[in-house]
Every structure is written in structure tokens, then in C-alpha cells.
Amino acid sequence: MPISWFPGHMHKTGKELRKIMSATHALIEVRDARIPSASANPLLDVLAEDRPVVIILNKSDLADPELTRDWERYFSALPRRACISSGPDKQSINEIILGQLDRLLPEEFTGKQARKQCLIFGVPNVGKSTLLNAMAGRKIARTGNEPAVTRSLQRIRLNDRWTLVDSPGMMQPRLDDQQAALLLALTGTIRQTAIDVEEIGWLGAEFLLAHHPKSLCKRYNMREAPNSAEELLEIIAHSVGGLSKKGGVNWTRAAESLLNDFRSGKLGPMTLEQVPR
């Protein structure tokens, strides 16, 4: 089953974003620190052109700290890019982000009297609304654990120099890279009702067994990692009571339990992508 999700409001938002770019000086891209590459949207590069971009690796408390630092260095080395990580503690995040934007802006836009507009952008469910509330110092955006909470553009006056335009989470119309699509589904970027949870849980079990077996063993009290996704999901089903009266496995419940454990950090800090070499 190909993994894809592109609600109608995202198509409308894409057209609106193109219209406002002529008045936009810089961009903030929010990504998931667990999947720094897969949580990017190529549309941002089209919108940004030569404008500076600050990349925020959000939910860094759920990611491997060493790999997060590697990704920060990798992205910060790109032209007109800066990268910082962000976890639950977002104190002073506004000053840090705006300081990076000022550093990257061309000299003609750095005057104190020059008012500037910045677009904040990201795929769904990367924590963009929570970050936005922290930057504004007040609750102005709805937050939630489900993707596509924000549905339309809104403008926020951050200070005397910066106006921030918040956009809904934007997916690609087509997810040609199905490995990246799987990672997006694992982290909850794609709405649960738009995917087959059992299949995503099965594919996720295969991926985690291949790349993070020690984390699975620790979480589910296993001496060694099982040989297959089926065996892992059976073990999880036994641990969460996901068995029928006749002893059959409730595969959906087992899959949901695995996905919830990963998304909540119960499998430990985990990054699913390595920095390109």
C-alpha cells in the first residue's frame, strides 16, 4: 500500500504561500529531530529561493542527542542556512531564532527601522504551533498530537521589527520516497485515519528491529531481539493484553502500542536517519 496524504486545504495553502513570498524576507522551517531529512518539504526550497532559512530540529528530547548535533552541523554548513535544536524547554527561543535570522539577512535588511516578514513552515505534527506560541509569548495557535490542527495562514506581530506568518502543515502532493513516507507515518505526521495502522506498525517493527533492536529489548524486557516483525508484535500483544479469549493476536492493538511507544519516547531517544557522508 503506497503511503500518501494530502488534504485539500494544503493545495490551497500552497498557492497562498507563493503569493506572499514577494513580501517575505526569511523563513523558519520546523522539522522533527528524529527524522531531519524525511520531515523536510521540497516546496520550501522553491519558496525560499535565495532567502535565509533557520531550520529548527524540534522534539529534540525524543532524538539521539549526538546525532542531533551532527545534523545541526550538517544543515548549518549549507548556504544561507542555520540550524538549532529545540525540546520542551523553549525559554528564549524567540531571541535565538530571530538572532539567527538577523545574522543571515543581507545588510540592506538589518537596519533597526526596517520591518521584516518571516514565514514559519513545516510538515504536519512537527510541533510548529507549540514553537510559535513560545516565540509569541502567548497562546495564539492551537496545538495537538494530531496533524493538520492549523488550517489557514495567520500573521503574528512578534516585535517592532518582525511579523511572522504561520502556515498550516504542508505535505508533498506525492510521496515518491516510500522510505521517507514510512518515517513520516511512524512519527505521526500522516493522520492515523489516512493509513493502515496495522501495516504501518508491521513496517515499523521491521525497521526498528533492523536499526534499533537494543531499544526494543529494553522496552519489552526481551533478552534478545526476535527474528521477525510478527514475533515482535506477538510479544507486544502479550504485554498489553492484546489477545482474544481464544489466544489470537489483536494485530491492530499491538501495532498501535508499538507506534505509541515510539512517538511518546518510551523506546528511548531515537533518531531514524543518519547524516549524509
Phi and psi in degrees as GROMACS dihedral restraints (atoms count N, CA, C in turn):
[ dihedral_restraints ]
;  ai    aj    ak    al  type     phi  dphi    fc
    3     4     5     6     1   -62.9    20    10
    4     5     6     7     1   137.5    20    10
    6     7     8     9     1   -92.1    20    10
    7     8     9    10     1   123.8    20    10
    9    10    11    12     1  -157.9    20    10
   10    11    12    13     1   154.5    20    10
   12    13    14    15     1  -167.1    20    10
   13    14    15    16     1   119.7    20    10
   15    16    17    18     1  -151.8    20    10
   16    17    18    19     1    82.1    20    10
   18    19    20    21     1   -59.8    20    10
   19    20    21    22     1   156.6    20    10
   21    22    23    24     1   -58.9    20    10
   22    23    24    25     1   -34.4    20    10
   24    25    26    27     1   -65.7    20    10
   25    26    27    28     1   -22.5    20    10
   27    28    29    30     1   -70.4    20    10
   28    29    30    31     1   -36.2    20    10
   30    31    32    33     1   -62.7    20    10
   31    32    33    34     1   -44.6    20    10
   33    34    35    36     1   -62.7    20    10
   34    35    36    37     1   -42.9    20    10
   36    37    38    39     1   -62.8    20    10
   37    38    39    40     1   -40.2    20    10
   39    40    41    42     1   -56.9    20    10
   40    41    42    43     1   -41.2    20    10
   42    43    44    45     1   -70.0    20    10
   43    44    45    46     1   -37.8    20    10
   45    46    47    48     1   -66.4    20    10
   46    47    48    49     1   -37.8    20    10
   48    49    50    51     1   -63.7    20    10
   49    50    51    52     1   -40.4    20    10
   51    52    53    54     1   -61.8    20    10
   52    53    54    55     1   -33.1    20    10
   54    55    56    57     1   -70.4    20    10
   55    56    57    58     1   -33.0    20    10
   57    58    59    60     1   -89.9    20    10
   58    59    60    61     1    -4.6    20    10
   60    61    62    63     1   -67.1    20    10
   61    62    63    64     1   -26.9    20    10
   63    64    65    66     1   -64.0    20    10
   64    65    66    67     1   -25.0    20    10
   66    67    68    69     1  -103.0    20    10
   67    68    69    70     1    11.1    20    10
   69    70    71    72     1  -106.0    20    10
   70    71    72    73     1   130.6    20    10
   72    73    74    75     1   -97.4    20    10
   73    74    75    76     1   -25.9    20    10
   75    76    77    78     1  -157.8    20    10
   76    77    78    79     1   167.9    20    10
   78    79    80    81     1  -133.9    20    10
   79    80    81    82     1   150.1    20    10
   81    82    83    84     1  -117.1    20    10
   82    83    84    85     1   122.6    20    10
   84    85    86    87     1  -109.4    20    10
   85    86    87    88     1   123.8    20    10
   87    88    89    90     1   -99.3    20    10
   88    89    90    91     1   125.1    20    10
   90    91    92    93     1  -122.6    20    10
   91    92    93    94     1   165.6    20    10
   93    94    95    96     1   -88.5    20    10
   94    95    96    97     1   121.7    20    10
   96    97    98    99     1   -61.0    20    10
   97    98    99   100     1   -20.3    20    10
   99   100   101   102     1   -77.4    20    10
  100   101   102   103     1   -25.5    20    10
  102   103   104   105     1  -137.1    20    10
  103   104   105   106     1    69.7    20    10
  105   106   107   108     1   -62.2    20    10
  106   107   108   109     1   -28.5    20    10
  108   109   110   111     1   -89.8    20    10
  109   110   111   112     1   -47.9    20    10
  111   112   113   114     1   -64.4    20    10
  112   113   114   115     1   -27.1    20    10
  114   115   116   117     1   -87.6    20    10
  115   116   117   118     1    10.8    20    10
  117   118   119   120     1   -86.4    20    10
  118   119   120   121     1   152.3    20    10
  120   121   122   123     1  -119.2    20    10
  121   122   123   124     1   120.5    20    10
  123   124   125   126     1   -56.1    20    10
  124   125   126   127     1   -20.1    20    10
  126   127   128   129     1   -59.3    20    10
  127   128   129   130     1   -31.3    20    10
  129   130   131   132     1   -62.0    20    10
  130   131   132   133     1   -41.4    20    10
  132   133   134   135     1   -63.0    20    10
  133   134   135   136     1   -35.1    20    10
  135   136   137   138     1   -66.7    20    10
  136   137   138   139     1   -44.2    20    10
  138   139   140   141     1   -69.1    20    10
  139   140   141   142     1   -40.6    20    10
  141   142   143   144     1   -68.2    20    10
  142   143   144   145     1   -40.1    20    10
  144   145   146   147     1    52.2    20    10
  145   146   147   148     1  -115.3    20    10
  147   148   149   150     1  -102.2    20    10
  148   149   150   151     1    14.3    20    10
  150   151   152   153     1   -76.8    20    10
  151   152   153   154     1   150.2    20    10
  153   154   155   156     1   -70.5    20    10
  154   155   156   157     1   149.1    20    10
  156   157   158   159     1  -133.2    20    10
  157   158   159   160     1   129.3    20    10
  159   160   161   162     1  -102.3    20    10
  160   161   162   163     1   119.8    20    10
  162   163   164   165     1   -94.0    20    10
  163   164   165   166     1   125.5    20    10
  165   166   167   168     1  -105.6    20    10
  166   167   168   169     1   118.2    20    10
  168   169   170   171     1   -88.5    20    10
  169   170   171   172     1    93.9    20    10
  171   172   173   174     1   -84.3    20    10
  172   173   174   175     1   165.3    20    10
  174   175   176   177     1    58.6    20    10
  175   176   177   178     1    36.3    20    10
  177   178   179   180     1   -67.0    20    10
  178   179   180   181     1   -19.5    20    10
  180   181   182   183     1   -66.7    20    10
  181   182   183   184     1   -19.6    20    10
  183   184   185   186     1   -93.2    20    10
  184   185   186   187     1    -4.9    20    10
  186   187   188   189     1  -107.7    20    10
  187   188   189   190     1   164.7    20    10
  189   190   191   192     1   -69.5    20    10
  190   191   192   193     1   118.8    20    10
  192   193   194   195     1   -62.1    20    10
  193   194   195   196     1   -36.1    20    10
  195   196   197   198     1   -66.4    20    10
  196   197   198   199     1   -43.8    20    10
  198   199   200   201     1   -68.2    20    10
  199   200   201   202     1   -33.0    20    10
  201   202   203   204     1   -61.6    20    10
  202   203   204   205     1   -42.4    20    10
  204   205   206   207     1   -63.6    20    10
  205   206   207   208     1   -38.5    20    10
  207   208   209   210     1   -61.5    20    10
  208   209   210   211     1   -43.6    20    10
  210   211   212   213     1   -67.3    20    10
  211   212   213   214     1   -37.5    20    10
  213   214   215   216     1   -58.6    20    10
  214   215   216   217     1   -46.9    20    10
  216   217   218   219     1   -64.2    20    10
  217   218   219   220     1   -39.8    20    10
  219   220   221   222     1   -62.8    20    10
  220   221   222   223     1   -50.5    20    10
  222   223   224   225     1   -69.5    20    10
  223   224   225   226     1   -37.0    20    10
  225   226   227   228     1   -67.4    20    10
  226   227   228   229     1   -20.1    20    10
  228   229   230   231     1   -81.0    20    10
  229   230   231   232     1   -10.4    20    10
  231   232   233   234     1   -76.8    20    10
  232   233   234   235     1   151.7    20    10
  234   235   236   237     1   -59.7    20    10
  235   236   237   238     1   131.5    20    10
  237   238   239   240     1    56.2    20    10
  238   239   240   241     1    35.5    20    10
  240   241   242   243     1  -126.9    20    10
  241   242   243   244     1   146.2    20    10
  243   244   245   246     1  -134.3    20    10
  244   245   246   247     1   151.3    20    10
  246   247   248   249     1  -138.6    20    10
  247   248   249   250     1   131.9    20    10
  249   250   251   252     1  -134.9    20    10
  250   251   252   253     1   156.8    20    10
  252   253   254   255     1  -103.6    20    10
  253   254   255   256     1   155.8    20    10
  255   256   257   258     1  -144.6    20    10
  256   257   258   259     1   130.6    20    10
  258   259   260   261     1  -115.4    20    10
  259   260   261   262     1  -153.2    20    10
  261   262   263   264     1   -64.0    20    10
  262   263   264   265     1   -34.2    20    10
  264   265   266   267     1   -83.6    20    10
  265   266   267   268     1   105.0    20    10
  267   268   269   270     1  -109.7    20    10
  268   269   270   271     1    25.8    20    10
  270   271   272   273     1   -63.3    20    10
  271   272   273   274     1   133.6    20    10
  273   274   275   276     1    66.8    20    10
  274   275   276   277     1    11.8    20    10
  276   277   278   279     1   -64.0    20    10
  277   278   279   280     1   -33.0    20    10
  279   280   281   282     1   -62.2    20    10
  280   281   282   283     1   -48.3    20    10
  282   283   284   285     1   -63.0    20    10
  283   284   285   286     1   -37.8    20    10
  285   286   287   288     1   -65.6    20    10
  286   287   288   289     1   -47.3    20    10
  288   289   290   291     1   -66.9    20    10
  289   290   291   292     1   -47.7    20    10
  291   292   293   294     1   -65.8    20    10
  292   293   294   295     1   -32.3    20    10
  294   295   296   297     1   -63.1    20    10
  295   296   297   298     1   -39.8    20    10
  297   298   299   300     1   -67.6    20    10
  298   299   300   301     1   -40.3    20    10
  300   301   302   303     1   -62.8    20    10
  301   302   303   304     1   -44.3    20    10
  303   304   305   306     1   -60.8    20    10
  304   305   306   307     1   -37.7    20    10
  306   307   308   309     1   -65.9    20    10
  307   308   309   310     1   -34.4    20    10
  309   310   311   312     1   -86.5    20    10
  310   311   312   313     1   -19.6    20    10
  312   313   314   315     1   -67.3    20    10
  313   314   315   316     1   147.0    20    10
  315   316   317   318     1   -60.8    20    10
  316   317   318   319     1   155.1    20    10
  318   319   320   321     1   -57.4    20    10
  319   320   321   322     1   -33.5    20    10
  321   322   323   324     1   -68.0    20    10
  322   323   324   325     1   -13.2    20    10
  324   325   326   327     1  -108.1    20    10
  325   326   327   328     1     7.6    20    10
  327   328   329   330     1   -94.3    20    10
  328   329   330   331     1    -3.4    20    10
  330   331   332   333     1   -63.5    20    10
  331   332   333   334     1   143.9    20    10
  333   334   335   336     1   -62.1    20    10
  334   335   336   337     1   -27.9    20    10
  336   337   338   339     1   -86.6    20    10
  337   338   339   340     1   -11.7    20    10
  339   340   341   342     1   -79.1    20    10
  340   341   342   343     1   116.3    20    10
  342   343   344   345     1   -82.8    20    10
  343   344   345   346     1   138.7    20    10
  345   346   347   348     1  -129.7    20    10
  346   347   348   349     1   153.8    20    10
  348   349   350   351     1  -117.6    20    10
  349   350   351   352     1   136.4    20    10
  351   352   353   354     1  -128.3    20    10
  352   353   354   355     1   138.9    20    10
  354   355   356   357     1  -101.2    20    10
  355   356   357   358     1   130.4    20    10
  357   358   359   360     1  -102.2    20    10
  358   359   360   361     1   131.9    20    10
  360   361   362   363     1  -141.6    20    10
  361   362   363   364     1   149.1    20    10
  363   364   365   366     1   176.5    20    10
  364   365   366   367     1   162.9    20    10
  366   367   368   369     1   -72.4    20    10
  367   368   369   370     1   165.2    20    10
  369   370   371   372     1   -62.0    20    10
  370   371   372   373     1   149.8    20    10
  372   373   374   375     1    65.2    20    10
  373   374   375   376     1    29.1    20    10
  375   376   377   378     1   -95.9    20    10
  376   377   378   379     1     3.5    20    10
  378   379   380   381     1    89.2    20    10
  379   380   381   382     1    22.8    20    10
  381   382   383   384     1   -63.8    20    10
  382   383   384   385     1   -42.1    20    10
  384   385   386   387     1   -65.6    20    10
  385   386   387   388     1   -39.3    20    10
  387   388   389   390     1   -63.5    20    10
  388   389   390   391     1   -42.2    20    10
  390   391   392   393     1   -63.4    20    10
  391   392   393   394     1   -41.8    20    10
  393   394   395   396     1   -61.8    20    10
  394   395   396   397     1   -43.8    20    10
  396   397   398   399     1   -60.2    20    10
  397   398   399   400     1   -39.1    20    10
  399   400   401   402     1   -66.9    20    10
  400   401   402   403     1   -40.2    20    10
  402   403   404   405     1   -66.2    20    10
  403   404   405   406     1   -39.2    20    10
  405   406   407   408     1   -78.8    20    10
  406   407   408   409     1   -19.1    20    10
  408   409   410   411     1    76.8    20    10
  409   410   411   412     1    14.8    20    10
  411   412   413   414     1  -161.1    20    10
  412   413   414   415     1   165.0    20    10
  414   415   416   417     1   -83.6    20    10
  415   416   417   418     1   108.5    20    10
  417   418   419   420     1  -123.6    20    10
  418   419   420   421     1    -8.8    20    10
  420   421   422   423     1  -128.4    20    10
  421   422   423   424     1   138.7    20    10
  423   424   425   426     1   -67.8    20    10
  424   425   426   427     1   141.9    20    10
  426   427   428   429     1  -122.1    20    10
  427   428   429   430     1   159.7    20    10
  429   430   431   432     1  -179.7    20    10
  430   431   432   433     1   166.2    20    10
  432   433   434   435     1   -86.0    20    10
  433   434   435   436     1    -3.8    20    10
  435   436   437   438     1  -100.0    20    10
  436   437   438   439     1   143.8    20    10
  438   439   440   441     1   -71.0    20    10
  439   440   441   442     1   162.3    20    10
  441   442   443   444     1    66.2    20    10
  442   443   444   445     1    40.2    20    10
  444   445   446   447     1   -75.0    20    10
  445   446   447   448     1   -45.2    20    10
  447   448   449   450     1   -79.6    20    10
  448   449   450   451     1   132.4    20    10
  450   451   452   453     1  -120.1    20    10
  451   452   453   454     1   -10.4    20    10
  453   454   455   456     1  -149.1    20    10
  454   455   456   457     1   165.1    20    10
  456   457   458   459     1   -70.3    20    10
  457   458   459   460     1   144.4    20    10
  459   460   461   462     1  -145.3    20    10
  460   461   462   463     1   148.3    20    10
  462   463   464   465     1  -107.6    20    10
  463   464   465   466     1   137.5    20    10
  465   466   467   468     1  -129.8    20    10
  466   467   468   469     1   127.8    20    10
  468   469   470   471     1   -83.8    20    10
  469   470   471   472     1   109.3    20    10
  471   472   473   474     1   -80.3    20    10
  472   473   474   475     1   -42.2    20    10
  474   475   476   477     1  -161.2    20    10
  475   476   477   478     1  -164.8    20    10
  477   478   479   480     1   -71.7    20    10
  478   479   480   481     1   -10.4    20    10
  480   481   482   483     1  -116.3    20    10
  481   482   483   484     1   -23.7    20    10
  483   484   485   486     1  -125.1    20    10
  484   485   486   487     1   131.8    20    10
  486   487   488   489     1  -111.8    20    10
  487   488   489   490     1   134.0    20    10
  489   490   491   492     1  -109.9    20    10
  490   491   492   493     1   131.3    20    10
  492   493   494   495     1  -104.3    20    10
  493   494   495   496     1   118.9    20    10
  495   496   497   498     1   -95.2    20    10
  496   497   498   499     1   131.2    20    10
  498   499   500   501     1  -114.4    20    10
  499   500   501   502     1   152.7    20    10
  501   502   503   504     1   -62.0    20    10
  502   503   504   505     1   155.9    20    10
  504   505   506   507     1   -58.3    20    10
  505   506   507   508     1   133.9    20    10
  507   508   509   510     1  -118.7    20    10
  508   509   510   511     1   122.5    20    10
  510   511   512   513     1   -95.6    20    10
  511   512   513   514     1   164.7    20    10
  513   514   515   516     1   -76.2    20    10
  514   515   516   517     1   143.4    20    10
  516   517   518   519     1   -58.2    20    10
  517   518   519   520     1   -34.5    20    10
  519   520   521   522     1  -130.9    20    10
  520   521   522   523     1   131.0    20    10
  522   523   524   525     1   -99.3    20    10
  523   524   525   526     1    85.2    20    10
  525   526   527   528     1   -70.4    20    10
  526   527   528   529     1   -32.5    20    10
  528   529   530   531     1   -86.2    20    10
  529   530   531   532     1    98.8    20    10
  531   532   533   534     1   -73.9    20    10
  532   533   534   535     1   -20.8    20    10
  534   535   536   537     1   -67.6    20    10
  535   536   537   538     1   -44.7    20    10
  537   538   539   540     1   -64.4    20    10
  538   539   540   541     1   -38.0    20    10
  540   541   542   543     1   -61.4    20    10
  541   542   543   544     1   -39.3    20    10
  543   544   545   546     1   -62.3    20    10
  544   545   546   547     1   -43.6    20    10
  546   547   548   549     1   -64.0    20    10
  547   548   549   550     1   -38.3    20    10
  549   550   551   552     1   -64.2    20    10
  550   551   552   553     1   -39.3    20    10
  552   553   554   555     1   -67.5    20    10
  553   554   555   556     1   -38.9    20    10
  555   556   557   558     1   -62.6    20    10
  556   557   558   559     1   -38.8    20    10
  558   559   560   561     1   -84.0    20    10
  559   560   561   562     1    -6.6    20    10
  561   562   563   564     1    91.8    20    10
  562   563   564   565     1    15.4    20    10
  564   565   566   567     1   -68.3    20    10
  565   566   567   568     1   -36.9    20    10
  567   568   569   570     1   -91.2    20    10
  568   569   570   571     1   129.8    20    10
  570   571   572   573     1   -56.6    20    10
  571   572   573   574     1   137.1    20    10
  573   574   575   576     1   -56.9    20    10
  574   575   576   577     1   -34.4    20    10
  576   577   578   579     1   -74.8    20    10
  577   578   579   580     1    -9.9    20    10
  579   580   581   582     1   -96.3    20    10
  580   581   582   583     1    -0.7    20    10
  582   583   584   585     1  -131.5    20    10
  583   584   585   586     1   162.8    20    10
  585   586   587   588     1   -86.0    20    10
  586   587   588   589     1   104.5    20    10
  588   589   590   591     1   -58.8    20    10
  589   590   591   592     1   -40.2    20    10
  591   592   593   594     1   -63.0    20    10
  592   593   594   595     1   -42.3    20    10
  594   595   596   597     1   -68.8    20    10
  595   596   597   598     1   -41.3    20    10
  597   598   599   600     1   -64.2    20    10
  598   599   600   601     1   -40.1    20    10
  600   601   602   603     1   -61.8    20    10
  601   602   603   604     1   -39.8    20    10
  603   604   605   606     1   -66.1    20    10
  604   605   606   607     1   -47.9    20    10
  606   607   608   609     1   -64.2    20    10
  607   608   609   610     1   -37.9    20    10
  609   610   611   612     1   -64.1    20    10
  610   611   612   613     1   -39.9    20    10
  612   613   614   615     1   -61.5    20    10
  613   614   615   616     1   -42.2    20    10
  615   616   617   618     1   -62.3    20    10
  616   617   618   619     1   -44.1    20    10
  618   619   620   621     1   -64.7    20    10
  619   620   621   622     1   -47.2    20    10
  621   622   623   624     1   -67.8    20    10
  622   623   624   625     1   -35.1    20    10
  624   625   626   627     1   -63.6    20    10
  625   626   627   628     1   -36.9    20    10
  627   628   629   630     1   -74.6    20    10
  628   629   630   631     1   -32.5    20    10
  630   631   632   633     1  -115.5    20    10
  631   632   633   634     1   -23.6    20    10
  633   634   635   636     1  -138.1    20    10
  634   635   636   637     1    50.8    20    10
  636   637   638   639     1   -62.9    20    10
  637   638   639   640     1   -34.4    20    10
  639   640   641   642     1   -64.9    20    10
  640   641   642   643     1   -37.7    20    10
  642   643   644   645     1   -64.8    20    10
  643   644   645   646     1   -39.3    20    10
  645   646   647   648     1   -66.2    20    10
  646   647   648   649     1   -42.2    20    10
  648   649   650   651     1   -62.0    20    10
  649   650   651   652     1   -41.7    20    10
  651   652   653   654     1   -65.9    20    10
  652   653   654   655     1   -43.1    20    10
  654   655   656   657     1   -68.5    20    10
  655   656   657   658     1   -40.5    20    10
  657   658   659   660     1  -107.2    20    10
  658   659   660   661     1    18.5    20    10
  660   661   662   663     1    53.1    20    10
  661   662   663   664     1    49.6    20    10
  663   664   665   666     1  -107.6    20    10
  664   665   666   667     1   137.5    20    10
  666   667   668   669     1   -68.9    20    10
  667   668   669   670     1   -36.4    20    10
  669   670   671   672     1  -145.1    20    10
  670   671   672   673     1   157.2    20    10
  672   673   674   675     1   -70.5    20    10
  673   674   675   676     1   140.1    20    10
  675   676   677   678     1   -66.9    20    10
  676   677   678   679     1   168.4    20    10
  678   679   680   681     1   -88.1    20    10
  679   680   681   682     1   -10.9    20    10
  681   682   683   684     1  -148.5    20    10
  682   683   684   685     1   159.8    20    10
  684   685   686   687     1   -62.6    20    10
  685   686   687   688     1   -37.7    20    10
  687   688   689   690     1   -59.6    20    10
  688   689   690   691     1   -45.4    20    10
  690   691   692   693     1   -65.4    20    10
  691   692   693   694     1   -40.4    20    10
  693   694   695   696     1   -62.5    20    10
  694   695   696   697     1   -45.7    20    10
  696   697   698   699     1   -66.9    20    10
  697   698   699   700     1   -31.5    20    10
  699   700   701   702     1   -64.5    20    10
  700   701   702   703     1   -42.3    20    10
  702   703   704   705     1   -63.2    20    10
  703   704   705   706     1   -43.0    20    10
  705   706   707   708     1   -64.2    20    10
  706   707   708   709     1   -41.4    20    10
  708   709   710   711     1   -59.1    20    10
  709   710   711   712     1   -42.1    20    10
  711   712   713   714     1   -63.7    20    10
  712   713   714   715     1   -37.4    20    10
  714   715   716   717     1   -74.5    20    10
  715   716   717   718     1   -24.8    20    10
  717   718   719   720     1  -108.5    20    10
  718   719   720   721     1     7.2    20    10
  720   721   722   723     1    73.6    20    10
  721   722   723   724     1    29.7    20    10
  723   724   725   726     1   -91.0    20    10
  724   725   726   727     1    49.6    20    10
  726   727   728   729     1  -125.5    20    10
  727   728   729   730     1   146.4    20    10
  729   730   731   732     1   -78.6    20    10
  730   731   732   733     1   173.0    20    10
  732   733   734   735     1   -61.4    20    10
  733   734   735   736     1   -26.9    20    10
  735   736   737   738     1   -90.2    20    10
  736   737   738   739     1     3.4    20    10
  738   739   740   741     1    91.3    20    10
  739   740   741   742     1     4.2    20    10
  741   742   743   744     1   -74.8    20    10
  742   743   744   745     1   152.2    20    10
  744   745   746   747     1   -83.6    20    10
  745   746   747   748     1   132.4    20    10
  747   748   749   750     1   -87.5    20    10
  748   749   750   751     1    93.6    20    10
  750   751   752   753     1   -64.3    20    10
  751   752   753   754     1   -34.9    20    10
  753   754   755   756     1   -65.4    20    10
  754   755   756   757     1   -44.3    20    10
  756   757   758   759     1   -65.7    20    10
  757   758   759   760     1   -39.0    20    10
  759   760   761   762     1   -64.3    20    10
  760   761   762   763     1   -42.3    20    10
  762   763   764   765     1   -64.4    20    10
  763   764   765   766     1   -44.9    20    10
  765   766   767   768     1   -60.8    20    10
  766   767   768   769     1   -39.4    20    10
  768   769   770   771     1   -64.5    20    10
  769   770   771   772     1   -42.9    20    10
  771   772   773   774     1   -63.4    20    10
  772   773   774   775     1   -45.9    20    10
  774   775   776   777     1   -62.8    20    10
  775   776   777   778     1   -42.3    20    10
  777   778   779   780     1   -65.3    20    10
  778   779   780   781     1   -39.0    20    10
  780   781   782   783     1   -63.4    20    10
  781   782   783   784     1   -41.9    20    10
  783   784   785   786     1   -66.9    20    10
  784   785   786   787     1   -49.1    20    10
  786   787   788   789     1   -65.9    20    10
  787   788   789   790     1   -30.2    20    10
  789   790   791   792     1   -88.2    20    10
  790   791   792   793     1    -5.0    20    10
  792   793   794   795     1    87.0    20    10
  793   794   795   796     1     9.5    20    10
  795   796   797   798     1   -71.7    20    10
  796   797   798   799     1   -14.4    20    10
  798   799   800   801     1   -87.0    20    10
  799   800   801   802     1    -0.6    20    10
  801   802   803   804     1    96.5    20    10
  802   803   804   805     1   166.3    20    10
  804   805   806   807     1   -59.0    20    10
  805   806   807   808     1   129.1    20    10
  807   808   809   810     1  -149.2    20    10
  808   809   810   811     1   128.4    20    10
  810   811   812   813     1  -113.7    20    10
  811   812   813   814     1   129.7    20    10
  813   814   815   816     1   -95.2    20    10
  814   815   816   817     1    -1.2    20    10
  816   817   818   819     1  -134.1    20    10
  817   818   819   820     1   141.2    20    10
  819   820   821   822     1   -95.2    20    10
  820   821   822   823     1   152.0    20    10
  822   823   824   825     1   -66.5    20    10
  823   824   825   826     1   134.1    20    10
  825   826   827   828     1   -58.1    20    10
  826   827   828   829     1   141.9    20    10
